[in-house]
Amino acid sequence: MSVDLSRRVSRAGVTLGFLAGISIAYLRSVIGLGSETAQIARILDQHRIRRLNAQQVHEILASKPLSLATGAAEAATEHVLLLLPRLQLLHQQQADVVRRQQNLLQELATPAGETREHRDAAILLSLPGAGRKVTATMLGEASQAIAERDYHALRCLAGCAPVTRQSGKKKIVLMRYGCNERLRNALYYWAFASIVYDPAARQFYAANRARGQTHARALRGLADRQLGVAISMLRHNTLYDPNRRAAA
């Protein structure tokens, strides 16, 4: 439900941005035709725009702007006003879903009765980079593999385990496409976030990149490694301890 709401908000936001987008005249007023190309390049780099270079943007700004047909601006304004209540409703629904997820995860992470054992949700939440969305996705999409502590089933389900094809002397190792897409995306962003919060993960990613692996391949390898850590923690019923990880 949360993913569907995010997609709907994204679609509505794209439409709203297209209708109420920044005009060429506004860009002229902000950047200025006399500005250096380096300033335009800085703005493009800041917003991660790579389909245009600074020279192309400068030429666009220097060209004569297109004139809108009579009533086009008024029509776009009315359309935006109609979209705003829908965006507000979607924003409220998304906030409600986030709150319900947090409450449910907190309930799942609370030990039952007087037992001192950590529950699966608490163990997964303790991992660096594995926040609310990643933990909820793992518990929802791979509940059986997590309950059985089955590392091999989990890595195949998440698409982390590569596929090996061999015929005679020819051997090819390929990315696994037959997997759970939601779980694959969750682990991809988990691995990406762990680079920021976990020095060991950052070092592992850098080593993979140094060996010539692409960004996506290095993240898949990191996600596979993180799954091994998670399964080991689940088997021993322990929370993540960075000091213990560093000593190992």
Secondary structure, 3 states (H helix, E strand, C coil): CHHHHHHHHHHHHHHHHHHCCCCHHHHHHHHCCCCCHHHHHHHHHHCCCCCCCHHHHHHHHHCCCCCCCCCHHHHHHHHHHHHHHHHHHHHHHHHHHHHHHHHHHHHHHCCCCCCCCCCHHHHHHCCCCCCHHHHHHHHHHCHHHHHCCCHHHHHHHCCCCCEEEEECCEEEEECCCCCCHHHHHHHHHHHHHHHHHCHHHHHHHHHHHHCCCCHHHHHHHHHHHHHHHHHHHHHHCCCCCHHHHHHC
